Amino acid sequence: MTTTAHDITYRLEQKRRVQADFPGPKSVALTERRKAVVAAGVASSVPVFVADADGGIIHDVDGNSFIDLGSGIAVTSVGASDPAVVGAVKEAVEHFTHTCFMVTPYEGYVAVAEQLNRLTPGDHEKRTVLFNSGAEAVENAVKVARLATGRDAVVAFDHAYHGRTNLTMALTAKAMPYKTNFGPFAPEVYRMPMSYPFREENPEITGAEAAKRAITMIEKQIGGEQVAAIIIEPIQGEGGFIVPADGFLPALADWAKDKGIVFIADEVQSGFCRTGEWFAVNHEGVVPDIITMAKGIAGGMPLSAITGRADLLDAVHPGGLGGTYGGNPVACAAALAA
């Protein structure tokens, strides 16, 4: 059965339907196979195995259908198996799946960079680099900030989540399951208090006051002139979907600019219209020096990016940025369609 919404005709009926046995026998059998071959450290939230997905619905191997509230952890923002994305991927994969942009470049990478330079906040001259995952984007944003400023210290915030690699674990605030027993972590990372209106001891504290609190701690504990970058999720995800008080982000960004600190907005989860704007920083008119992106960027294909001031990204020596699969041509085609 197909259903139509707006101008999209879905292959699967967009309806939840769960049978009595949950999980079903096929998912149970696959779970046993999984236990024998997949590392226990890889956990899954739902005890069923997917067979098909379309729009906002997932079908499992036992014939159940579920509303997809996870979106692959904030990835399939345009819906699963979107026809435009699928069509772009099919066309791209028929030509070439890989050459490595650092060896033999291709137009798709350039086209994605053009779009990101256009869509991200600010009318300044920008440059973009493509990678595979959000953690890669964050790592490279920090690399650029450290090289461009000649400084080492990086400021992150309470409740932050930035990834699972060594540096991004250091930036992440949550111990379990992300950090416990995985240290030692990368040095010169400092944690500051977030604006968290729902949990503030003083609920009357404004965004500007919360920013002043963090800035005072930075000045006392590190010294503003020693800080290469401030990295922050404009709306935090893993920490509990925390929306800072109005004025918090602009005050931090303004202070960073005065101190020559690179202001990095980690929009891996909040980007690509998930907050009602292209990027969450747009709600308060904040223009980051560098913005990190992934997840919703390519409709489910692995792709991430950093876009930032041209003078920052062009400061890096040739060969200092990149990666074998970064900006894969098939993922670039999916991104342009998404």
Rosetta silent file (secondary structure, phi, psi, omega in degrees, C-alpha in Angstrom):
SEQUENCE: MTTTAHDITYRLEQKRRVQADFPGPKSVALTERRKAVVAAGVASSVPVFVADADGGIIHDVDGNSFIDLGSGIAVTSVGASDPAVVGAVKEAVEHFTHTCFMVTPYEGYVAVAEQLNRLTPGDHEKRTVLFNSGAEAVENAVKVARLATGRDAVVAFDHAYHGRTNLTMALTAKAMPYKTNFGPFAPEVYRMPMSYPFREENPEITGAEAAKRAITMIEKQIGGEQVAAIIIEPIQGEGGFIVPADGFLPALADWAKDKGIVFIADEVQSGFCRTGEWFAVNHEGVVPDIITMAKGIAGGMPLSAITGRADLLDAVHPGGLGGTYGGNPVACAAALAA
SCORE:     score description
SCORE:     0.000 S_00000001
   1 L     0.000  139.556  175.513    0.000    0.000    0.000 S_00000001
   2 L  -115.679  148.386  174.704    1.198    3.506   -0.770 S_00000001
   3 E  -128.108  152.312 -176.989    0.151    6.731    0.867 S_00000001
   4 E  -119.742  134.269  173.883    0.661   10.285   -0.328 S_00000001
   5 E  -136.214  127.867 -175.685    1.463   13.375    1.722 S_00000001
   6 L    56.055 -122.015 -178.765    2.147   16.727    0.089 S_00000001
   7 L  -108.344   16.935 -179.966    4.159   15.857   -3.044 S_00000001
   8 E  -110.949  129.334  172.276    5.698   12.609   -1.745 S_00000001
   9 E  -100.619  118.668 -176.238    4.202    9.197   -2.436 S_00000001
  10 E   -88.479  141.794  175.835    5.342    6.756    0.233 S_00000001
  11 L   -69.699  -36.684 -176.032    6.021    3.096   -0.490 S_00000001
  12 L  -106.931  142.872  176.311    4.899    2.104    2.998 S_00000001
  13 L   -61.564  131.181 -176.088    1.660    3.021    4.717 S_00000001
  14 L   -85.721   70.360 -175.930    2.451    5.763    7.225 S_00000001
  15 L  -148.976  142.472  176.710    0.786    4.038   10.156 S_00000001
  16 L   -81.289  135.151  177.637    1.856    2.300   13.364 S_00000001
  17 E  -151.347  112.291 -176.750    0.881   -1.348   13.638 S_00000001
  18 L  -120.523  129.573  179.592    2.276   -3.674   16.342 S_00000001
  19 L   -82.509  174.404 -174.832    1.363   -7.335   16.724 S_00000001
  20 L   -63.767  -44.140 -178.601    0.936   -9.168   20.017 S_00000001
  21 L   -81.153  117.244 -179.144    4.382  -10.771   20.092 S_00000001
  22 L  -143.594  119.579   -3.980    7.021   -8.118   20.716 S_00000001
  23 L   -71.821  157.502 -178.965    9.744   -8.593   19.826 S_00000001
  24 L   -75.522  170.956 -174.815    8.688  -11.094   17.199 S_00000001
  25 H   -61.281  -35.504 -179.641   10.345  -14.476   16.563 S_00000001
  26 H   -69.296  -40.700  177.033   12.543  -13.273   13.699 S_00000001
  27 H   -65.768  -38.478  177.632   13.936  -10.391   15.760 S_00000001
  28 H   -61.424  -44.106  179.925   14.537  -12.777   18.675 S_00000001
  29 H   -64.610  -41.556  178.802   16.457  -15.135   16.391 S_00000001
  30 H   -66.900  -33.189  176.723   18.522  -12.281   14.962 S_00000001
  31 H   -62.281  -39.925  177.703   19.301  -11.063   18.484 S_00000001
  32 H   -66.342  -41.870  175.813   20.828  -14.446   19.280 S_00000001
  33 H   -61.376  -40.845  179.749   22.931  -14.327   16.096 S_00000001
  34 H   -60.446  -46.740 -177.721   24.000  -10.816   17.022 S_00000001
  35 H   -56.933  -30.568 -176.866   25.162  -11.832   20.496 S_00000001
  36 H   -79.401  -16.464 -172.041   27.500  -14.388   18.961 S_00000001
  37 H  -132.482  -22.532 -176.365   29.285  -11.961   16.631 S_00000001
  38 L  -101.201  135.883 -179.371   28.743   -8.279   17.596 S_00000001
  39 L   -57.215  138.931 -177.527   30.665   -6.714   20.485 S_00000001
  40 L   -63.361  -23.698 -179.314   28.556   -6.264   23.624 S_00000001
  41 L   -69.171  -12.986  176.232   29.643   -2.626   23.859 S_00000001
  42 L   -92.222  107.813 -176.924   27.448   -1.799   20.869 S_00000001
  43 L  -102.274  156.303  175.378   23.975   -1.300   22.337 S_00000001
  44 L  -126.585  147.050 -176.140   20.631   -0.787   20.610 S_00000001
  45 L   -80.176  -31.512 -173.268   17.606    1.035   21.966 S_00000001
  46 L  -119.392  134.808 -174.530   14.894   -1.120   20.392 S_00000001
  47 L   -85.417   34.584  177.538   14.853   -4.976   20.451 S_00000001
  48 L  -127.406  160.132  178.599   13.711   -5.364   16.848 S_00000001
  49 L  -109.217  132.004 -176.673   15.515   -5.584   13.512 S_00000001
  50 E   -77.672  141.204  174.148   14.523   -3.272   10.688 S_00000001
  51 E  -112.364  -29.434 -177.741   13.527   -4.682    7.302 S_00000001
  52 E  -159.993  154.600  176.614   12.359   -1.498    5.589 S_00000001
  53 E  -149.738  140.275 -177.812   11.877    2.195    6.335 S_00000001
  54 E  -155.272  131.229 -179.333   10.039    4.921    4.483 S_00000001
  55 E    61.273 -119.899  179.701    9.052    8.432    5.495 S_00000001
  56 L  -108.462   21.521 -175.327    8.390    8.358    9.220 S_00000001
  57 E  -125.057  138.878  172.662    7.751    4.604    9.524 S_00000001
  58 E  -115.276  132.078  172.875   10.030    1.639   10.219 S_00000001
  59 E  -102.566  134.327  177.012    8.993   -1.939    9.396 S_00000001
  60 E   -97.524  176.202 -173.976   10.664   -4.757   11.319 S_00000001
  61 L   -69.566  -12.308  179.612   11.411   -8.291   10.165 S_00000001
  62 L  -102.110    8.210  176.231    8.246   -9.605   11.860 S_00000001
  63 L    90.159    5.481  174.417    5.856   -7.292   10.046 S_00000001
  64 L   -79.290  153.115  173.982    5.424   -4.663   12.757 S_00000001
  65 E  -128.132  137.198 -174.252    5.477   -0.995   11.832 S_00000001
  66 E  -128.058  148.410  170.909    6.651    1.775   14.162 S_00000001
  67 E   -74.276  126.703 -174.053    6.685    5.563   14.111 S_00000001
  68 L   -85.573   85.424  178.904   10.348    6.530   13.726 S_00000001
  69 L   -81.406  -13.215 -179.254   10.876    9.019   16.546 S_00000001
  70 L   -85.715  -30.151 -177.677   14.648    8.406   16.562 S_00000001
  71 H    50.550   38.524  179.661   15.367    9.351   12.947 S_00000001
  72 H    61.605   35.075 -170.733   18.602    7.368   13.197 S_00000001
  73 H    60.525   66.555  171.847   19.665    9.734   16.015 S_00000001
  74 H    66.561   30.199 -174.167   18.648   12.977   14.343 S_00000001
  75 L  -104.448  -51.116 -172.815   19.826   11.902   10.884 S_00000001
  76 L   -86.288   62.618 -175.243   16.900   11.222    8.549 S_00000001
  77 L   -66.414  -25.751  177.865   15.401   14.682    8.857 S_00000001
  78 L   -93.153    8.144 -178.726   13.879   14.493    5.369 S_00000001
  79 L    95.142  154.162  178.908   12.389   11.080    6.155 S_00000001
  80 E   -70.358  140.484  174.420   13.668    7.584    5.498 S_00000001
  81 L    54.630   37.918  178.443   14.281    6.637    1.873 S_00000001
  82 L   -55.204  131.252 -174.913   13.268   10.057    0.569 S_00000001
  83 H   -56.822  -37.574  179.938   12.775    9.677   -3.201 S_00000001
  84 H   -66.325  -40.727  178.804   14.988   12.643   -4.068 S_00000001
  85 H   -67.642  -46.121 -179.971   17.825   11.305   -1.914 S_00000001
  86 H   -59.900  -44.059  179.908   17.415    7.759   -3.202 S_00000001
  87 H   -62.997  -41.941  179.165   17.396    8.971   -6.795 S_00000001
  88 H   -65.154  -39.786  178.464   20.521   11.078   -6.306 S_00000001
  89 H   -64.840  -44.743  179.763   22.349    8.187   -4.653 S_00000001
  90 H   -59.643  -44.981 -179.674   21.399    5.772   -7.450 S_00000001
  91 H   -64.112  -43.401 -178.075   22.613    8.169  -10.118 S_00000001
  92 H   -65.791  -43.149 -173.367   25.867    8.897   -8.295 S_00000001
  93 H   -70.065  -20.965  177.299   26.716    5.286   -7.498 S_00000001
  94 L   -73.868  -17.852 -178.363   26.356    4.309  -11.152 S_00000001
  95 L   -96.600  -59.960  173.654   29.251    6.637  -12.054 S_00000001
  96 L  -161.311  142.368 -179.177   31.807    6.212   -9.258 S_00000001
  97 L   -93.036  -18.336 -175.055   31.672    5.394   -5.567 S_00000001
  98 L  -172.089  138.601  163.766   35.059    6.824   -4.608 S_00000001
  99 L  -135.370  -15.627 -170.764   38.214    8.469   -5.840 S_00000001
 100 L    75.505  114.688 -176.604   39.209   10.422   -2.695 S_00000001
 101 L   -60.112  -28.187  179.827   38.857   14.174   -3.128 S_00000001
 102 L   -74.691  -13.939  177.524   42.481   14.627   -2.022 S_00000001
 103 L  -103.175  -61.086  178.625   43.618   12.516   -4.992 S_00000001
 104 L  -129.004  104.515 -174.322   41.103   13.165   -7.765 S_00000001
 105 L   -72.686  169.313 -177.819   38.505   15.837   -6.944 S_00000001
 106 L  -149.468  159.092 -171.492   34.906   15.954   -8.195 S_00000001
 107 H   -65.615  -34.210 -175.188   32.177   18.554   -8.561 S_00000001
 108 H   -56.635  -41.386  178.357   29.851   17.191   -5.862 S_00000001
 109 H   -59.938  -46.818 -179.447   32.239   18.123   -3.057 S_00000001
 110 H   -63.442  -40.709 -178.623   32.536   21.668   -4.415 S_00000001
 111 H   -65.430  -39.968  176.599   28.758   21.948   -4.826 S_00000001
 112 H   -63.961  -43.411  178.232   28.128   20.882   -1.206 S_00000001
 113 H   -60.635  -41.760  178.173   30.704   23.429   -0.011 S_00000001
 114 H   -60.436  -43.230 -179.457   28.999   26.152   -2.070 S_00000001
 115 H   -66.126  -43.184 -179.473   25.638   25.320   -0.520 S_00000001
 116 H   -67.032  -39.102  176.933   26.984   25.245    3.043 S_00000001
 117 H   -62.191  -31.890  179.787   28.832   28.522    2.558 S_00000001
 118 H   -78.035  -40.233 -171.036   25.531   30.025    1.381 S_00000001
 119 H   -83.864  -29.516 -176.465   23.262   28.525    4.061 S_00000001
 120 L   -72.655  156.195 -173.996   25.378   28.959    7.199 S_00000001
 121 L   -61.841  147.350  175.190   25.073   32.199    9.201 S_00000001
 122 L    98.896  147.042  178.564   27.017   35.291    8.188 S_00000001
 123 L  -107.701   15.904  177.966   27.850   37.025    4.917 S_00000001
 124 L   -76.669  168.062  177.553   31.622   36.877    5.408 S_00000001
 125 L   -70.469  133.807 -173.988   33.919   34.898    3.116 S_00000001
 126 E  -127.570  161.823  171.240   33.797   31.212    4.092 S_00000001
 127 E  -134.956  153.656 -178.493   35.497   27.907    3.445 S_00000001
 128 E  -131.587  144.284  171.086   34.195   24.357    3.976 S_00000001
 129 E  -128.983  140.138 -178.388   35.809   20.971    4.573 S_00000001
 130 E  -106.394  143.593  178.903   33.885   17.671    4.432 S_00000001
 131 E  -136.993 -160.934 -174.852   34.353   14.636    6.681 S_00000001
 132 L  -106.187  -40.627 -172.439   32.444   11.498    7.676 S_00000001
 133 L  -131.253  164.268  177.455   31.087   11.926   11.212 S_00000001
 134 H   -61.405  -40.723  179.018   30.152   14.622   13.675 S_00000001
 135 H   -60.829  -40.218  177.114   33.072   13.721   15.917 S_00000001
 136 H   -61.420  -42.085  179.405   35.456   14.173   12.974 S_00000001
 137 H   -62.337  -43.886  179.852   33.993   17.595   12.280 S_00000001
 138 H   -63.205  -47.421  179.710   34.433   18.649   15.911 S_00000001
 139 H   -55.671  -44.087 -176.164   38.026   17.362   16.052 S_00000001
 140 H   -74.124  -31.533  174.311   38.923   19.281   12.912 S_00000001
 141 H   -62.089  -42.088  178.080   37.212   22.473   14.054 S_00000001
 142 H   -66.663  -41.396  176.485   39.379   22.381   17.179 S_00000001
 143 H   -55.561  -47.639 -179.327   42.476   21.648   15.072 S_00000001
 144 H   -61.930  -45.405 -178.025   41.791   24.696   12.926 S_00000001
 145 H   -62.064  -43.076 -179.288   41.168   26.925   15.952 S_00000001
 146 H   -65.520  -43.722 -179.428   44.385   25.846   17.665 S_00000001
 147 H   -66.419  -45.427 -174.667   46.514   26.322   14.559 S_00000001
 148 H   -67.829  -32.050 -177.643   44.959   29.658   13.597 S_00000001
 149 H   -95.588  -20.237 -174.368   45.255   31.167   17.101 S_00000001
 150 L    71.644   18.059 -179.478   48.485   29.520   18.237 S_00000001
 151 L  -114.124  167.233 -175.697   46.732   28.682   21.521 S_00000001
 152 L  -112.366  -37.758 -168.736   45.920   25.351   23.196 S_00000001
 153 E   -69.609  141.174  176.806   43.004   25.696   25.638 S_00000001
 154 E  -128.435  132.300  179.941   39.477   24.731   24.596 S_00000001
 155 E  -103.255  126.769  172.493   36.361   25.579   26.605 S_00000001
 156 E  -122.917 -178.566 -169.598   33.359   23.231   26.629 S_00000001
 157 E  -128.313  159.380  172.925   30.271   23.234   28.820 S_00000001
 158 L   -53.475  144.785  176.212   28.383   21.211   31.398 S_00000001
 159 L    71.390    6.566 -174.788   26.003   18.616   29.894 S_00000001
 160 L   -72.108  150.277  166.689   27.826   18.784   26.538 S_00000001
 161 L  -132.455  124.952 -179.355   28.035   15.955   24.039 S_00000001
 162 L  -129.424   -5.177  176.881   30.521   16.230   21.185 S_00000001
 163 L   143.029 -175.572 -172.381   31.420   12.650   20.219 S_00000001
 164 L  -117.369    1.294  174.802   33.175    9.379   21.059 S_00000001
 165 L   -78.793  175.182 -172.971   36.752    9.912   19.825 S_00000001
 166 H   -61.759  -50.399  179.551   39.474   10.772   22.331 S_00000001
 167 H   -64.877  -43.294 -176.896   39.315   14.550   21.956 S_00000001
 168 H   -72.231  -26.013  170.501   35.530   14.631   21.667 S_00000001
 169 H   -65.180  -38.881  177.057   35.179   12.419   24.758 S_00000001
 170 H   -62.257  -36.941  179.372   37.245   15.020   26.595 S_00000001
 171 H   -74.365  -28.059 -178.661   34.834   17.697   25.384 S_00000001
 172 L   -74.139  141.336 -175.939   31.803   15.588   26.347 S_00000001
 173 L   -93.567  -18.484 -170.560   30.522   16.037   29.901 S_00000001
 174 L   -89.440  122.533 -176.525   28.641   12.761   30.360 S_00000001
 175 L   -71.293  -61.024  179.355   30.603    9.892   31.951 S_00000001
 176 L   -99.155  132.462    4.475   28.350    6.897   31.247 S_00000001
 177 L   -97.093    9.810 -164.502   28.291    5.462   28.715 S_00000001
 178 L   -84.922  -32.115 -168.912   30.685    7.718   26.820 S_00000001
 179 L  -119.678  -23.581 -170.392   33.796    8.235   28.965 S_00000001
 180 L   -56.932  122.254  176.756   33.963    5.729   31.816 S_00000001
 181 L    68.675   14.250  179.272   37.264    3.758   31.760 S_00000001
 182 L  -103.396    0.894 -177.360   38.237    5.105   28.327 S_00000001
 183 L   -76.955 -179.625    3.989   40.817    7.671   29.524 S_00000001
 184 L   -75.547  155.538 -175.940   43.223    9.333   29.695 S_00000001
 185 L  -103.144  169.369 -179.632   41.699   12.039   27.558 S_00000001
 186 L   -60.093  140.485 -177.214   43.117   14.859   25.475 S_00000001
 187 L   -81.732  178.240  175.205   44.500   17.710   27.613 S_00000001
 188 L    60.288   37.696  172.222   43.749   21.437   27.729 S_00000001
 189 E  -115.688  129.164 -175.168   39.972   21.021   27.792 S_00000001
 190 E  -123.750  137.490 -176.103   38.115   23.082   30.423 S_00000001
 191 E  -101.307  132.172  179.681   34.491   22.709   31.542 S_00000001
 192 E  -124.433  158.993 -178.093   32.281   25.723   32.250 S_00000001
 193 L   -72.254  137.108  178.704   28.693   26.075   33.547 S_00000001
 194 L   -86.483  155.423  166.178   25.929   26.078   30.980 S_00000001
 195 L   -76.460  119.521 -173.190   22.874   28.299   31.010 S_00000001
 196 L  -139.323   76.845 -171.253   20.205   25.829   32.117 S_00000001
 197 L   -52.056  -37.145 -176.048   17.027   27.757   33.049 S_00000001
 198 L   -69.590  -26.712 -174.786   15.071   24.674   34.193 S_00000001
 199 L  -114.374    3.560 -177.995   17.774   23.577   36.662 S_00000001
 200 L   -62.591  138.552  173.368   19.299   26.882   37.760 S_00000001
 201 L   -61.115  -37.628  175.386   19.582   27.370   41.533 S_00000001
 202 L  -109.939   98.153 -175.039   18.499   30.939   40.827 S_00000001
 203 L   -65.592  -11.181 -178.611   15.750   30.663   38.179 S_00000001
 204 L   -86.488   -5.956 -176.842   15.838   34.442   37.661 S_00000001
 205 L   -63.941  132.179 -178.815   19.360   34.433   36.217 S_00000001
 206 L   -85.342  168.813  176.577   19.389   35.847   32.688 S_00000001
 207 H   -61.492  -41.181  179.250   21.316   34.542   29.722 S_00000001
 208 H   -63.701  -38.810  178.809   23.709   37.478   29.921 S_00000001
 209 H   -68.856  -38.729  177.152   24.300   36.802   33.625 S_00000001
 210 H   -64.896  -37.936  176.557   24.909   33.102   32.978 S_00000001
 211 H   -64.969  -42.188  178.951   27.417   34.064   30.275 S_00000001
 212 H   -61.290  -39.186  177.039   29.158   36.455   32.671 S_00000001
 213 H   -58.776  -47.609  179.639   29.433   33.617   35.205 S_00000001
 214 H   -65.530  -43.187 -178.664   31.137   31.366   32.648 S_00000001
 215 H   -62.807  -41.064  178.322   33.393   34.163   31.373 S_00000001
 216 H   -60.759  -41.735  178.411   34.528   35.020   34.902 S_00000001
 217 H   -66.060  -38.453  178.273   35.485   31.383   35.478 S_00000001
 218 H   -62.774  -46.820 -178.925   37.369   31.261   32.161 S_00000001
 219 H   -62.017  -40.287 -178.332   39.327   34.380   33.024 S_00000001
 220 H   -73.647  -42.871 -171.758   40.185   33.075   36.502 S_00000001
 221 H   -88.360  -27.975 -174.477   41.002   29.470   35.629 S_00000001
 222 L  -124.280  -48.203 -170.416   42.582   29.800   32.177 S_00000001
 223 L    97.508  121.051 -175.998   42.923   33.412   31.042 S_00000001
 224 H   -55.581  -33.402 -177.710   41.081   34.565   27.943 S_00000001
 225 H   -72.212   -8.991  179.306   44.326   35.082   26.016 S_00000001
 226 H   -98.098   -6.267 -172.960   45.147   31.363   26.394 S_00000001
 227 E   -90.670  124.037  176.192   41.873   30.076   24.917 S_00000001
 228 E   -79.857  -42.906 -172.550   41.884   28.865   21.324 S_00000001
 229 E  -150.415  148.160  163.063   38.191   28.025   21.079 S_00000001
 230 E  -109.135  125.321  177.613   34.858   27.971   22.818 S_00000001
 231 E  -119.157  131.737 -175.686   32.732   25.086   21.550 S_00000001
 232 E  -150.828  141.961  169.123   29.059   24.865   22.400 S_00000001
 233 L   -82.242  120.426 -179.144   25.861   23.201   21.212 S_00000001
 234 L   -57.703  -35.264  166.374   23.359   26.058   20.768 S_00000001
 235 L  -129.555  120.663 -174.813   20.735   23.611   22.020 S_00000001
 236 E   -75.997  148.077 -176.908   22.233   20.658   23.850 S_00000001
 237 L  -105.091  -73.878 -175.217   21.150   17.140   22.949 S_00000001
 238 L   -62.110  -25.888 -178.730   22.523   14.268   25.018 S_00000001
 239 L   -75.297   -6.708  178.676   22.563   16.373   28.172 S_00000001
 240 L   127.583   21.878 -178.406   18.776   16.646   28.166 S_00000001
 241 L    52.526   67.635 -173.669   17.740   18.949   25.284 S_00000001
 242 E   -98.827  120.120  176.587   18.770   22.100   27.094 S_00000001
 243 L   -99.115  115.129 -179.312   17.803   25.457   25.617 S_00000001
 244 L   -67.941  158.553  178.317   19.972   28.227   27.120 S_00000001
 245 L   -64.410  147.487  177.082   18.402   31.476   28.263 S_00000001
 246 L   -54.226  135.766  178.389   18.118   34.233   25.669 S_00000001
 247 L    97.980  -16.178 -177.719   21.272   36.301   25.545 S_00000001
 248 H   -67.283  -52.335 -178.115   23.650   33.536   26.674 S_00000001
 249 H   -65.321  -46.194  178.994   25.042   32.648   23.250 S_00000001
 250 H   -60.104  -39.015 -179.631   25.377   36.254   21.962 S_00000001
 251 H   -65.805  -41.392  176.855   27.238   37.328   25.120 S_00000001
 252 H   -63.486  -45.310 -178.001   29.674   34.417   24.829 S_00000001
 253 H   -63.708  -40.372  179.934   30.214   35.055   21.121 S_00000001
 254 H   -65.506  -43.048  179.105   30.836   38.770   21.653 S_00000001
 255 H   -64.964  -41.520  178.506   33.357   38.123   24.428 S_00000001
 256 H   -59.660  -42.755  179.480   35.116   35.485   22.321 S_00000001
 257 H   -61.084  -43.080  179.722   35.440   37.948   19.445 S_00000001
 258 H   -62.889  -31.131 -176.502   36.976   40.575   21.745 S_00000001
 259 H   -95.771    1.856 -178.430   39.529   38.021   23.003 S_00000001
 260 L    71.374   25.519 -179.727   40.447   36.560   19.623 S_00000001
 261 L   -94.383  137.295  178.035   38.850   33.232   20.582 S_00000001
 262 E   -77.004  122.247  179.313   37.306   31.049   17.874 S_00000001
 263 E   -95.211  112.292 -176.776   33.591   30.558   18.612 S_00000001
 264 E  -105.839  119.788  173.198   32.547   27.097   17.397 S_00000001
 265 E   -95.374  115.517  177.455   28.846   26.255   17.187 S_00000001
 266 E   -86.697   97.332 -177.824   28.392   22.484   17.257 S_00000001
 267 L  -105.327   28.267  179.142   25.204   22.135   15.194 S_00000001
 268 L   -58.277  -45.326  178.854   25.589   18.417   14.502 S_00000001
 269 L   -89.878  -34.894 -170.544   22.250   17.701   16.221 S_00000001
 270 L   -92.070   -6.204 -176.190   20.537   21.090   16.041 S_00000001
 271 L   -81.137  173.359  175.768   21.310   21.992   12.419 S_00000001
 272 L    59.734   53.009  168.047   19.316   21.641    9.215 S_00000001
 273 L    72.323   12.538 -179.624   15.990   23.012   10.416 S_00000001
 274 L   -72.412  -12.816  177.737   15.582   20.792   13.473 S_00000001
 275 L  -113.658    9.039 -177.925   14.838   23.893   15.590 S_00000001
 276 L    97.030   -9.884  172.598   12.706   25.749   13.049 S_00000001
 277 L  -125.168  163.438  177.293   15.672   27.609   11.525 S_00000001
 278 L   -54.120  -42.466  177.705   18.424   26.322    9.280 S_00000001
 279 L  -137.118  147.674 -174.353   20.701   26.525   12.330 S_00000001
 280 H   -63.046  -31.252  179.936   19.868   27.025   15.995 S_00000001
 281 H   -64.744  -19.647 -179.506   22.189   30.043   16.308 S_00000001
 282 H   -63.976  -25.355 -177.378   19.962   31.889   13.834 S_00000001
 283 H   -60.928  -30.302  179.987   17.307   32.337   16.519 S_00000001
 284 H  -117.317   13.588  175.795   19.506   34.944   18.233 S_00000001
 285 L    69.145   24.284  179.256   21.472   36.167   15.238 S_00000001
 286 L   -80.818  134.004  178.116   24.755   34.609   16.395 S_00000001
 287 L  -113.402  103.685 -178.951   27.386   34.194   13.666 S_00000001
 288 L   -69.788  156.815  171.194   29.926   31.517   14.643 S_00000001
 289 L   -72.936  -38.338  176.103   33.520   31.601   13.465 S_00000001
 290 E  -138.105  141.196  176.105   33.189   27.878   12.681 S_00000001
 291 E  -124.914  133.002  178.413   30.086   25.713   12.566 S_00000001
 292 E  -102.387  140.688 -175.320   30.157   21.901   12.710 S_00000001
 293 E  -140.168  151.485  174.706   27.511   19.869   10.894 S_00000001
 294 L  -170.820 -148.519  176.004   26.564   16.237   10.314 S_00000001
 295 H    48.189  -97.584 -174.506   23.529   13.973   10.914 S_00000001
 296 H   -68.174   -1.428 -172.897   20.715   15.648    8.925 S_00000001
 297 H   -65.118  -30.633 -170.103   23.129   16.906    6.279 S_00000001
 298 H  -134.646   25.230  172.022   22.805   13.954    3.874 S_00000001
 299 L    60.875   26.454  178.244   19.526   12.155    4.514 S_00000001
 300 L   112.469  -13.083  174.961   21.142    9.127    6.144 S_00000001
 301 L   -85.007  147.814 -176.789   24.405    8.890    4.217 S_00000001
 302 L   -73.701  114.041  179.395   27.612    9.419    6.253 S_00000001
 303 L  -158.882  143.450  172.460   28.783   12.996    5.808 S_00000001
 304 E  -145.286  171.236 -175.389   29.880   15.861    8.038 S_00000001
 305 E  -157.706  154.902  161.616   31.338   19.306    7.531 S_00000001
 306 E  -122.898  136.436  175.024   32.910   22.351    9.055 S_00000001
 307 E  -127.247  134.323 -176.802   32.236   25.752    7.558 S_00000001
 308 E  -161.570 -177.111  179.582   33.975   28.830    8.846 S_00000001
 309 E   -54.545  135.043 -177.428   35.791   32.064    8.254 S_00000001
 310 H   -58.643  -38.768 -177.185   38.058   31.838    5.245 S_00000001
 311 H   -66.356  -29.953  178.400   41.041   33.274    7.121 S_00000001
 312 H   -73.365  -53.517 -175.207   40.794   30.515    9.757 S_00000001
 313 H   -70.386  -32.704  179.178   40.412   27.525    7.463 S_00000001
 314 L   -76.870   -8.170  176.100   42.881   28.816    4.879 S_00000001
 315 L   -71.308  -19.918 -177.830   45.503   29.184    7.618 S_00000001
 316 L   -77.757  136.491 -179.255   45.956   25.404    7.621 S_00000001
 317 L   -65.490  149.986  178.638   48.794   24.091    5.449 S_00000001
 318 L   -55.527  131.384 -177.520   47.904   21.980    2.378 S_00000001
 319 L    92.445   -9.277 -178.682   47.307   18.377    3.443 S_00000001
 320 L   -76.112  -17.748  178.875   46.527   19.371    7.030 S_00000001
 321 L  -126.676  145.830  177.341   42.817   18.722    6.569 S_00000001
 322 L   144.516 -157.852 -177.827   41.043   15.854    4.870 S_00000001
 323 L   160.559  151.111 -174.243   40.541   12.110    5.078 S_00000001
 324 L   -53.678  -47.656 -174.983   40.205    9.134    2.762 S_00000001
 325 L  -102.160   -0.471 -175.702   36.404    9.092    2.680 S_00000001
 326 L   -59.299  123.254 -177.433   35.695   12.710    3.625 S_00000001
 327 L    71.837   38.980  177.073   33.107   14.134    1.231 S_00000001
 328 L   -50.109  138.455 -174.118   32.411   10.794   -0.466 S_00000001
 329 H   -61.170  -34.508  178.819   30.786   11.472   -3.857 S_00000001
 330 H   -70.504  -40.953  177.061   27.695    9.379   -3.138 S_00000001
 331 H   -65.955  -35.706  176.903   27.190   11.102    0.218 S_00000001
 332 H   -63.546  -41.228  177.701   27.648   14.497   -1.466 S_00000001
 333 H   -62.038  -41.396  177.904   24.906   13.632   -3.963 S_00000001
 334 H   -63.771  -40.327 -179.072   22.613   12.668   -1.086 S_00000001
 335 H   -63.750  -43.696  179.997   23.413   15.934    0.716 S_00000001
 336 H   -63.680  -35.321  176.879   22.556   18.074   -2.293 S_00000001
 337 H   -72.029  -41.096 -179.762   19.227   16.261   -2.627 S_00000001
 338 L   -65.623    0.000    0.000   18.476   16.503    1.103 S_00000001
